[in-house]
Amino acid sequence: MKTKLYALLALQIGAGILYGCGAGTEESTDTSTNSQLVINEIVADASDGGNDWIELYVKEGSVDLSNFSITDDKDGREPQALPSVTLNAGEFIVIYAIDEADAATTDGYFVTFKLGSDDAVALYENNVQVDLLDWQEGEASEGYSFGLFADGTGTAQTLSPTPGAANIELGESALAPTDLILNNDAELRINEIVAKDSDGGFDWIELYVTGSGTINLADYTIADEDRILSSLPDVTLSQGEFYRIYATTDTVEYATTVAFKLSSSDVVSLYQGDDLIDQLEWKKGQALIGTSYGRYPDGSDATHILIPTAEAGNSLAYHTGLIITEVVANAANDGMDWFELYNNSADSISLSDYQVIDESDDIDPIDLPDVELLAGEYFVIYATDTDPGDYFVPFGLGNNDELSLLKDDETVDYLSWDASDVPEGYSFGLNLDETGSGYGWEQDTLVPSQGADNIAVVAFDSAVVRDLYINITTDNWQSILSDPEAEEYHETAISFNGATLDSVAIRTKGGSSLRSVAQSTSDRYSFKIDINEYVDGQKFFGLKKFTLQNSFNDPSYMREVFAYDLLKEMGVATPQHAFVNVYVNDELFGLYLMVEAIDGEFLENNFSNANGDLYKPDGVGSDLVWLSSNIESYSDINLQTNEDTTDNGAFLNFVAELDSGSTDVIDVDGLLRYMSVSVALSNLDSYHGALAHNYYIYEQDDVFSLLPWDFNESFGSFNMGCRTDIRELYIDEPTDGPMSEKPLINNVFSQQANLDVYHGYLWQLIEGPLEPTTFANRVEEIADLIRPHVENDPTAFYSASQFEQNLNSTVSRFYGLTSFINYRVANIRQQLEGDIPSSGTGRGFCG
């Protein structure tokens, strides 16, 4: 790896030496290293959107940095050399940790890797490790550093950032705690904030009472991201009441205030005693002038950009006026950068009333031209230092950058992006909805569409088979193959859709399928790709994670495709998916199904409230049977979101309510739609099967939805312990084991009104997409698409002839697709018409 380290501007040896702190050479007994040079402090998430950094400190003597190198905690990362600079005792040097793409525009010493929220930095002297600074999730959060107190020798801890100066210990007695959990049943919530009042007034915070009783604000304290606690007044509120607090250091006689202001990017936390009971966080661009940010509906978990409505019900805001819709920061063929404006109003707009500023460049705002932009019109401006003969601004757009639109010196629109958002030849911007209204449009990587409607890049296209390239070192690849069941991440690069991304993580995935392949002679594993494991916030065409499914136990390659397509057709939130040819180091490895991960990005794309708790149960607790009020009893429910904030109260309430027979905590209609597909396909490799796994549950304001995952053994392929013909699975008792042991289904199916709706969905399936002729045509359509790729698949579990055979008839124990559907549809029809039983004695179908 080529190393790059440039001189830090603040480190001027001739003008005043180096950030001297006068700490001298005194050592503490806490020291964990005998090295003269130590890693003294790091910032892994700068609050101002700046770069990560690493600070080194000389404890004693004189040190020539050229004898040292440094790296972070990543397998296979080559240490990067330090510059030829001599430091003396008590002196510091600060080194930025950046993406390699930003090297050309970064002043100062730097290394071309970034720091993660759970990471470590190692220091080497003449290739021998002499120091290590290791931090865990939450110890180096936004706005804080992590390092030694006192300098060079003390205990590693969370600190206030002091680059190039003596470390400062946090005054914990005056600060809000960071390690407490949110209370799921909070009766008081932070409902709305204004961080920039349109009339030049004070910032404000609105509280809202959700509980049924009265609350006294004096029992609570509040803080922003600086964690300075402020008391609340002795005021009693009742259910449904609002209360506004101004956030200002000024004295306001007529209102309650807290002695801090709100930033464009900030967080407000509410405490009751020592408990963190609520938190509202927003990013730059979500609380611009003229808007607020908060909960909609009032008191819920769902957060949106709002119209300011102090002490009244919240209302969604609409993205109107002049807006930034698209940027190109990495044009193909060395073309010019540009950005696009759009008049999303009913009136014409004079561009000369506005300015733009590139936040990463140290320049003044640039006036826009004297042009009248009519309603619904676009306007393109080039960003270049060279006059292109058209409208332009004299700056370029960087790979990690942000562009602000100003009017009357106030930011009225804002767009920011990372390098992974703007691969060469693509643009980035707003994925406008059909109505042209709404705030918080999805921001996506786009196909450049200068002066026209934006076109989102489609990562998953079911009509084509694309190529996905994995470029990985031989050592990393062999490490994966030599111990696949370890499921450990290794670094790789991937290329897809003409774009390449480095520093991506790959590992094997699976349960019994992984063990089966590992015990065979095949290396055809399923894989999980994590885009932002190493680079926080990195995305790839809008994805942070996806999987590559290997078609284990599926000679047809299609079982999972059909299941997901049917679930989507039935209105269930379902992962996107598409076939890809996977190449490893330019050699064809196999035909895989690329599947969107169910994660935070999935939730944002499918739910108006993406702030809930997401679980992927698999083991103890996955049957959702009540065990105890201690979350530790449910050891295998596998929380996927809000790991640092939730108290799992919603889940505990969920299983308690299920135990009582309630359906109030269940998205009943979503469950019925899910079950109609899973039962129609005799899929017992799910919640209602023996293992009660391969599903997610997602909570929105205490109500849980069942989400699908891993349907490769649908179409009756999974019959663990079930000796009865699984094609005859009961539609009203579709469990392997007693219905009572699957309370999520039992509670819903015990009500005839729910069964009636569910039966309607089954009729919709068997007379629609599963009608035998319609289904057979779809089988042949997919077969035509993938047939040549199946024939060329070098690692396939089954032959091309077995693929052809399994389209219609049984291969090994796997039913043919059309023969299964013909049998199953006839069986479901008989059950629905009452000709044969649709349920048993409560012991489940297999019992």
ROKOLFI-306835 format. One record per residue (C-alpha): residue in one letter; x, y, z. Coordinates in steps of 0.2 Angstrom, whole numbers, padded with zeros to 4 digits, always signed. Last residue first. Layout:
! residues N
AXYZ;...
This chain:
! residues 847
G-0241-0167+0076;C-0234-0161+0059;F-0250-0151+0056;G-0250-0143+0073;R-0256-0150+0090;G-0272-0140+0090;T-0283-0154+0086;G-0282-0152+0067;S-0285-0138+0055;S-0291-0135+0037;P-0300-0152+0035;I-0305-0158+0018;D-0320-0153+0007;G-0322-0137+0017;E-0321-0125+0002;L-0306-0117+0009;Q-0298-0134+0012;Q-0302-0141-0005;R-0295-0125-0013;I-0279-0126-0003;N-0277-0144-0009;A-0279-0140-0027;V-0267-0125-0026;R-0254-0137-0017;Y-0255-0151-0031;N-0253-0139-0046;I-0241-0128-0036;F-0229-0143-0032;S-0230-0150-0050;T-0226-0132-0056;L-0210-0130-0045;G-0204-0148-0046;Y-0203-0155-0028;F-0186-0156-0020;R-0182-0173-0012;S-0170-0178-0026;V-0176-0169-0041;T-0195-0168-0042;S-0204-0162-0058;N-0208-0146-0067;L-0194-0133-0065;N-0184-0146-0056;Q-0180-0156-0073;E-0173-0141-0081;F-0162-0137-0066;Q-0157-0156-0065;S-0152-0155-0083;A-0141-0140-0079;S-0132-0150-0065;Y-0135-0146-0047;F-0125-0138-0033;A-0118-0126-0045;T-0100-0121-0043;P-0095-0117-0062;D-0111-0109-0067;N-0111-0109-0086;E-0127-0119-0089;V-0136-0109-0075;H-0130-0093-0083;P-0138-0098-0100;R-0154-0103-0091;I-0156-0087-0081;L-0168-0077-0091;D-0177-0091-0100;A-0180-0100-0084;I-0187-0084-0076;E-0200-0083-0091;E-0203-0102-0090;V-0208-0101-0071;R-0219-0086-0075;N-0228-0096-0088;A-0230-0110-0076;F-0238-0099-0063;T-0251-0091-0074;T-0256-0109-0080;P-0256-0116-0062;E-0266-0101-0054;L-0252-0096-0041;P-0251-0078-0047;G-0270-0075-0047;E-0284-0088-0042;I-0273-0097-0030;L-0266-0081-0023;Q-0282-0070-0021;W-0291-0086-0014;L-0277-0087+0000;Y-0279-0068+0003;G-0298-0070+0006;H-0294-0085+0017;Y-0284-0073+0028;V-0298-0060+0029;D-0310-0074+0035;L-0297-0081+0047;N-0295-0064+0055;A-0314-0062+0057;Q-0314-0080+0065;Q-0302-0075+0079;S-0291-0089+0085;F-0280-0086+0070;V-0273-0070+0077;N-0269-0077+0094;N-0262-0093+0087;I-0251-0085+0074;L-0240-0074+0086;P-0243-0087+0100;K-0233-0101+0091;E-0232-0113+0106;S-0251-0113+0107;M-0252-0119+0089;P-0244-0135+0095;G-0230-0142+0084;D-0225-0139+0066;T-0238-0126+0063;P-0250-0122+0049;E-0266-0124+0059;D-0278-0114+0048;I-0270-0118+0031;Y-0266-0136+0035;L-0251-0142+0026;E-0256-0154+0012;R-0240-0151+0002;I-0231-0156+0017;D-0235-0174+0015;T-0234-0180+0033;R-0218-0186+0040;C-0213-0169+0048;G-0197-0170+0058;M-0189-0157+0047;N-0200-0155+0032;F-0191-0140+0023;S-0192-0142+0004;G-0211-0140+0003;F-0211-0126-0010;S-0200-0115+0002;E-0183-0120+0006;N-0174-0105-0002;F-0186-0093+0008;D-0173-0084+0018;W-0181-0069+0026;P-0199-0061+0028;L-0205-0048+0040;L-0218-0050+0054;S-0224-0033+0060;F-0224-0028+0079;V-0235-0014+0087;D-0226-0005+0102;D-0224+0012+0093;Q-0217+0003+0078;E-0209-0013+0081;Y-0201-0024+0068;I-0200-0043+0068;Y-0188-0053+0057;Y-0190-0071+0050;N-0179-0086+0047;H-0182-0094+0063;A-0195-0104+0073;L-0185-0120+0072;A-0200-0132+0070;G-0210-0121+0058;H-0222-0107+0061;Y-0208-0094+0062;S-0200-0099+0046;D-0192-0115+0037;L-0210-0122+0037;N-0214-0115+0020;S-0228-0125+0013;L-0229-0112-0002;A-0247-0107+0001;V-0243-0107+0020;S-0229-0094+0018;V-0239-0084+0006;S-0255-0083+0016;M-0244-0081+0032;Y-0236-0065+0026;R-0253-0057+0021;L-0261-0062+0038;L-0246-0055+0048;G-0248-0039+0039;D-0266-0038+0043;V-0263-0042+0061;D-0249-0029+0064;I-0248-0037+0082;V-0247-0028+0099;D-0266-0027+0100;T-0268-0046+0096;S-0270-0051+0114;G-0270-0069+0121;S-0262-0065+0138;D-0246-0073+0133;L-0245-0062+0117;E-0247-0047+0128;A-0232-0052+0138;V-0222-0056+0123;F-0225-0039+0116;N-0223-0030+0132;L-0205-0038+0133;F-0202-0033+0115;A-0208-0015+0118;G-0197-0014+0134;N-0181-0019+0125;D-0172-0005+0135;T-0168+0003+0118;T-0153+0015+0117;D-0137+0007+0112;E-0143-0007+0102;N-0156+0004+0093;T-0156-0008+0078;Q-0153-0027+0075;L-0158-0035+0092;N-0154-0054+0091;I-0169-0063+0099;D-0157-0077+0105;S-0155-0074+0123;Y-0173-0071+0128;S-0171-0074+0146;E-0159-0059+0146;I-0174-0048+0143;N-0180-0051+0161;S-0199-0050+0162;S-0199-0069+0160;L-0202-0083+0148;W-0217-0079+0137;V-0217-0088+0121;L-0211-0078+0106;D-0205-0094+0097;S-0188-0085+0094;G-0185-0084+0113;V-0171-0096+0114;G-0165-0099+0096;D-0166-0088+0080;P-0175-0071+0082;K-0170-0057+0070;Y-0176-0041+0079;L-0179-0023+0074;D-0183-0010+0086;G-0192+0006+0080;N-0185+0022+0072;A-0189+0019+0053;N-0207+0026+0055;S-0214+0029+0038;F-0209+0012+0034;N-0203+0003+0018;N-0187+0013+0012;E-0182+0019+0029;L-0184+0001+0036;F-0173-0006+0022;E-0160+0007+0026;G-0160+0003+0044;D-0158-0016+0041;I-0166-0030+0031;A-0153-0034+0019;E-0156-0033+0000;V-0154-0049-0009;M-0142-0054-0023;L-0147-0071-0029;Y-0131-0080-0035;L-0124-0088-0051;G-0107-0094-0048;F-0088-0090-0046;L-0083-0083-0063;E-0065-0078-0062;D-0061-0059-0061;N-0054-0060-0044;V-0070-0068-0038;Y-0084-0066-0050;V-0102-0067-0045;N-0115-0068-0059;V-0130-0059-0052;F-0149-0063-0050;A-0160-0050-0042;H-0168-0046-0025;Q-0177-0032-0016;P-0181-0037+0002;T-0200-0037+0006;A-0212-0026+0016;V-0228-0036+0013;G-0241-0030+0001;M-0247-0046-0006;E-0238-0043-0022;K-0222-0040-0012;L-0225-0057-0003;L-0227-0066-0020;D-0211-0059-0027;Y-0202-0063-0012;A-0208-0081-0012;F-0205-0083-0031;V-0187-0077-0030;E-0184-0088-0015;R-0189-0104-0024;M-0181-0099-0041;Y-0163-0107-0042;S-0172-0122-0048;P-0160-0135-0040;D-0164-0127-0023;N-0157-0135-0008;F-0143-0121-0007;S-0147-0107-0020;N-0131-0098-0015;Q-0138-0082-0008;L-0127-0066-0010;T-0132-0054+0004;F-0134-0036+0005;K-0128-0022+0017;K-0127-0003+0017;L-0136-0001+0001;G-0141+0016-0008;F-0131+0012-0024;F-0116+0007-0013;K-0116+0015+0004;Q-0103+0021+0016;G-0109+0029+0033;D-0095+0023+0043;V-0080+0016+0033;Y-0075-0001+0039;E-0091-0010+0042;N-0100+0002+0030;I-0103-0009+0014;D-0106-0025+0023;I-0108-0040+0011;K-0115-0056+0018;F-0110-0072+0008;S-0119-0089+0004;Y-0106-0102+0002;R-0101-0111-0014;D-0084-0118-0008;S-0089-0136-0011;T-0081-0152-0005;S-0094-0154+0008;Q-0093-0151+0027;A-0092-0133+0025;V-0107-0134+0013;S-0118-0142+0026;R-0112-0131+0040;L-0117-0116+0030;S-0134-0123+0025;S-0137-0127+0044;G-0135-0109+0048;G-0130-0096+0035;K-0117-0083+0031;T-0100-0081+0025;R-0090-0065+0026;I-0087-0049+0016;A-0082-0032+0021;V-0080-0017+0010;S-0064-0006+0010;D-0065-0002-0009;L-0079+0003-0020;T-0080+0001-0039;A-0094+0007-0050;G-0098+0001-0068;N-0115-0007-0062;F-0105-0017-0049;S-0087-0018-0043;I-0083-0024-0025;A-0067-0022-0015;T-0063-0034-0001;E-0059-0034+0018;H-0062-0049+0028;Y-0077-0052+0040;E-0078-0067+0051;E-0091-0080+0049;A-0081-0093+0059;E-0090-0107+0050;P-0081-0103+0034;D-0064-0107+0041;S-0052-0112+0027;L-0063-0103+0014;I-0063-0086+0022;S-0044-0086+0026;Q-0041-0092+0008;W-0050-0076+0002;N-0041-0065+0014;D-0024-0072+0010;T-0027-0071-0009;T-0032-0053-0008;I-0050-0049-0013;N-0058-0041-0029;I-0076-0047-0028;Y-0085-0043-0045;L-0104-0042-0047;D-0111-0045-0065;R-0129-0042-0070;V-0143-0054-0074;V-0157-0044-0081;A-0176-0042-0079;S-0176-0043-0060;D-0167-0027-0059;F-0160-0024-0041;A-0148-0010-0040;V-0159+0002-0049;V-0151+0019-0050;A-0163+0033-0047;I-0168+0044-0062;N-0171+0063-0058;D-0183+0073-0069;A-0174+0084-0082;G-0161+0098-0082;Q-0146+0086-0082;S-0151+0068-0079;P-0136+0059-0072;V-0141+0042-0067;L-0144+0043-0048;T-0136+0038-0031;D-0150+0041-0019;Q-0157+0054-0007;E-0175+0049-0002;W-0187+0063-0001;G-0187+0071+0016;Y-0201+0083+0013;G-0217+0079+0003;S-0223+0085-0013;G-0218+0082-0031;T-0233+0071-0033;E-0224+0057-0041;D-0210+0056-0029;L-0193+0064-0031;N-0177+0053-0028;L-0167+0068-0023;G-0149+0069-0026;F-0133+0060-0032;S-0125+0059-0049;Y-0116+0044-0058;G-0102+0043-0070;E-0088+0040-0057;P-0096+0035-0040;V-0105+0049-0031;D-0114+0041-0015;S-0098+0031-0010;A-0088+0047-0009;D-0100+0054+0004;W-0114+0066+0001;S-0122+0082+0007;L-0137+0092+0001;Y-0144+0108+0009;D-0159+0120+0007;V-0164+0136+0015;T-0148+0141+0023;E-0150+0159+0029;D-0139+0173+0023;D-0155+0182+0015;K-0157+0166+0005;L-0144+0152+0005;L-0142+0136-0004;S-0130+0124+0004;L-0118+0111-0004;E-0110+0097+0005;D-0094+0087+0002;N-0085+0070+0002;N-0081+0066-0016;G-0078+0085-0019;L-0087+0097-0029;G-0078+0110-0038;F-0077+0129-0036;P-0079+0145-0046;V-0098+0144-0049;F-0105+0141-0067;Y-0117+0147-0080;D-0111+0143-0097;G-0095+0146-0108;P-0086+0133-0097;D-0076+0146-0087;T-0063+0136-0078;D-0063+0134-0059;T-0078+0122-0060;A-0095+0119-0053;Y-0107+0120-0068;I-0125+0127-0065;V-0140+0118-0071;F-0158+0125-0069;Y-0174+0115-0068;E-0191+0121-0071;G-0207+0116-0062;A-0213+0134-0059;L-0202+0146-0069;L-0184+0151-0065;E-0181+0169-0068;V-0162+0172-0071;D-0150+0185-0063;P-0136+0173-0059;L-0133+0165-0042;D-0122+0174-0030;I-0107+0164-0023;P-0105+0162-0004;D-0088+0166+0002;I-0074+0153+0001;D-0065+0141+0012;D-0070+0126+0003;S-0079+0111+0011;E-0095+0120+0014;D-0098+0124-0004;I-0109+0139-0004;V-0123+0144-0015;Q-0132+0161-0015;Y-0150+0166-0018;D-0161+0181-0023;S-0152+0182-0040;L-0161+0165-0044;S-0178+0175-0046;I-0192+0162-0043;S-0208+0160-0053;D-0223+0154-0044;A-0232+0137-0041;S-0217+0130-0032;N-0204+0116-0033;N-0192+0127-0043;Y-0178+0115-0046;L-0159+0118-0045;E-0146+0106-0053;F-0127+0104-0048;W-0112+0102-0059;D-0095+0094-0059;M-0085+0095-0076;G-0080+0080-0086;D-0065+0069-0083;N-0072+0055-0094;A-0086+0052-0082;A-0091+0065-0069;N-0086+0064-0051;A-0095+0077-0041;V-0112+0077-0051;V-0126+0085-0041;E-0145+0084-0041;T-0161+0091-0033;I-0155+0107-0024;I-0172+0116-0020;L-0180+0133-0024;G-0198+0133-0016;T-0206+0119-0009;H-0202+0103+0001;Y-0218+0100+0011;A-0219+0100+0030;L-0229+0087+0040;S-0240+0094+0054;N-0238+0092+0072;G-0252+0095+0085;A-0250+0111+0095;E-0239+0119+0108;A-0227+0126+0095;T-0232+0121+0077;P-0217+0123+0066;I-0221+0114+0049;L-0212+0097+0050;I-0197+0087+0045;H-0201+0069+0051;T-0199+0057+0065;A-0209+0041+0069;D-0207+0035+0087;S-0224+0042+0091;G-0228+0057+0103;D-0237+0067+0090;P-0240+0058+0074;Y-0228+0063+0068;R-0213+0066+0079;G-0200+0080+0077;Y-0191+0092+0066;S-0195+0111+0063;T-0196+0121+0047;G-0194+0139+0042;I-0175+0139+0044;L-0168+0122+0042;A-0171+0107+0054;Q-0167+0092+0044;G-0153+0099+0033;K-0140+0095+0046;K-0144+0080+0055;W-0157+0077+0069;E-0159+0068+0085;L-0173+0067+0098;Q-0171+0057+0114;D-0182+0050+0127;I-0181+0041+0144;L-0163+0043+0149;D-0164+0037+0167;D-0154+0044+0181;G-0169+0055+0188;Q-0181+0057+0173;Y-0170+0062+0159;L-0173+0069+0142;S-0160+0070+0128;V-0159+0083+0114;V-0148+0079+0099;D-0139+0091+0087;S-0136+0095+0068;S-0141+0112+0064;S-0137+0117+0081;L-0149+0120+0096;K-0144+0133+0109;F-0140+0130+0127;A-0146+0138+0144;V-0163+0130+0145;T-0178+0142+0145;T-0195+0144+0152;A-0205+0159+0146;Y-0210+0177+0149;E-0195+0184+0157;V-0183+0177+0144;T-0165+0179+0149;D-0153+0175+0135;T-0143+0158+0134;T-0156+0151+0123;A-0166+0136+0120;Y-0184+0141+0123;I-0195+0128+0131;R-0213+0124+0125;Y-0226+0113+0134;F-0239+0102+0125;E-0254+0093+0133;G-0261+0076+0127;Q-0261+0068+0144;S-0259+0081+0158;L-0246+0093+0163;T-0239+0099+0180;V-0226+0113+0180;D-0212+0115+0193;P-0199+0120+0180;L-0186+0109+0171;S-0168+0108+0176;S-0154+0109+0163;L-0140+0095+0161;I-0125+0099+0150;R-0123+0084+0139;D-0115+0094+0124;E-0127+0085+0113;D-0142+0094+0121;A-0148+0091+0138;I-0164+0090+0148;T-0169+0086+0166;Y-0185+0079+0173;D-0195+0077+0189;A-0198+0096+0189;L-0209+0093+0174;N-0222+0086+0184;I-0233+0072+0176;T-0251+0069+0175;G-0259+0052+0171;S-0263+0043+0154;G-0246+0045+0147;T-0242+0053+0130;V-0237+0070+0137;Y-0228+0081+0124;L-0213+0092+0126;E-0208+0106+0113;I-0190+0112+0111;W-0186+0130+0105;D-0173+0140+0096;F-0176+0159+0099;G-0183+0171+0087;G-0176+0177+0071;D-0193+0176+0062;S-0189+0160+0053;D-0183+0152+0069;K-0168+0141+0067;A-0166+0125+0078;V-0185+0122+0080;I-0189+0106+0090;E-0203+0095+0091;N-0210+0081+0102;I-0198+0077+0116;R-0208+0064+0125;L-0216+0063+0142;E-0225+0047+0148;A-0210+0036+0143;D-0215+0018+0141;N-0200+0011+0131;N-0188+0019+0143;L-0172+0023+0134;I-0156+0016+0140;L-0142+0023+0150;D-0123+0024+0145;T-0121+0042+0140;P-0124+0051+0157;A-0128+0069+0157;L-0114+0080+0162;A-0110+0090+0177;S-0104+0076+0188;E-0095+0069+0173;G-0083+0083+0172;L-0074+0076+0156;E-0055+0074+0157;I-0046+0086+0146;N-0031+0080+0136;A-0016+0093+0134;A-0015+0100+0117;G-0012+0095+0099;P-0030+0091+0096;T-0040+0094+0112;P-0057+0084+0110;S-0066+0082+0127;L-0062+0065+0133;T-0069+0047+0134;Q-0056+0036+0143;A-0039+0027+0142;T-0031+0028+0159;G-0015+0038+0161;T+0002+0038+0154;G+0005+0049+0138;D-0007+0063+0144;A-0016+0061+0160;F-0029+0055+0155;L-0026+0045+0139;G-0038+0044+0124;F-0055+0045+0117;S-0063+0060+0109;Y-0080+0067+0110;G-0092+0077+0098;E-0099+0061+0090;S-0096+0045+0100;A-0079+0039+0105;E-0083+0028+0120;G-0100+0023+0113;E-0095+0007+0103;Q-0078+0001+0110;W-0061+0009+0110;D-0043+0002+0108;L-0027+0012+0109;L-0012+0001+0105;D+0007+0004+0108;V+0024-0003+0104;Q+0020-0015+0089;V+0037-0020+0081;N+0039-0015+0063;N+0054-0003+0067;E+0043+0005+0079;Y+0024+0001+0077;L+0009+0010+0083;A-0009+0002+0083;V-0025+0011+0082;A-0041+0002+0088;D-0060+0002+0082;D-0078+0002+0088;S-0085+0018+0081;G-0074+0017+0066;L-0058+0027+0061;K-0054+0031+0043;F-0040+0025+0033;T-0028+0034+0021;V-0016+0042+0034;F-0014+0061+0036;Y-0002+0075+0039;G-0009+0091+0035;D-0019+0099+0021;T-0032+0088+0013;T-0037+0090-0005;A-0027+0077-0014;A-0029+0065-0001;D-0048+0065-0001;A-0050+0049-0012;E-0039+0040+0000;D-0052+0042+0014;I-0046+0051+0029;A-0038+0049+0046;Y-0029+0065+0050;I-0013+0065+0060;V-0010+0077+0075;I+0008+0078+0082;F+0011+0082+0101;E+0026+0088+0111;G+0029+0084+0129;A+0046+0076+0126;N+0054+0081+0109;L+0048+0078+0092;T+0058+0074+0076;V+0050+0074+0059;S+0053+0062+0045;P+0035+0057+0042;L+0025+0042+0049;A+0024+0026+0038;Q+0008+0017+0035;P+0005+0000+0043;E-0002-0013+0030;R-0020-0017+0034;G-0023-0036+0032;D-0036-0037+0045;K-0042-0021+0051;D-0039-0012+0068;D-0030+0004+0063;T-0013+0007+0057;I+0003+0016+0061;S+0021+0017+0057;F+0037+0023+0067;N+0056+0025+0063;S+0052+0040+0053;L+0045+0048+0069;D+0062+0052+0076;V+0059+0054+0094;S+0068+0065+0107;G+0067+0061+0126;E+0052+0057+0136;K+0033+0055+0134;V+0031+0060+0116;Y+0013+0062+0111;L+0003+0056+0096;E-0014+0062+0091;I-0025+0053+0079;W-0039+0061+0068;D-0056+0059+0060;N-0060+0073+0048;G-0073+0086+0050;G-0092+0085+0050;D-0092+0097+0065;S-0095+0084+0078;A-0080+0074+0073;D-0084+0055+0074;A-0068+0044+0077;V-0058+0057+0087;I-0042+0050+0094;E-0030+0054+0109;N-0013+0049+0116;I-0006+0036+0104;V+0012+0034+0112;L+0030+0039+0108;Q+0043+0035+0121;S+0038+0017+0121;N+0037+0007+0137;T+0018+0004+0135;S+0003+0002+0147;T+0006+0017+0158;D-0004+0017+0173;T+0010+0021+0185;S+0011+0038+0178;E+0026+0046+0169;E+0033+0064+0171;T+0042+0069+0155;G+0036+0086+0152;A+0018+0091+0150;G+0022+0108+0144;C+0009+0107+0131;G+0018+0111+0115;Y+0008+0112+0099;L+0024+0109+0089;I+0038+0121+0087;G+0034+0140+0087;A+0038+0147+0070;G+0051+0136+0063;I+0043+0119+0067;Q+0026+0124+0060;L+0014+0111+0065;A-0003+0120+0062;L-0002+0117+0044;L+0000+0098+0046;A+0013+0092+0034;Y+0008+0078+0022;L+0007+0059+0024;K+0004+0047+0010;T+0007+0028+0011;K+0007+0017-0005;M+0000+0000+0000;
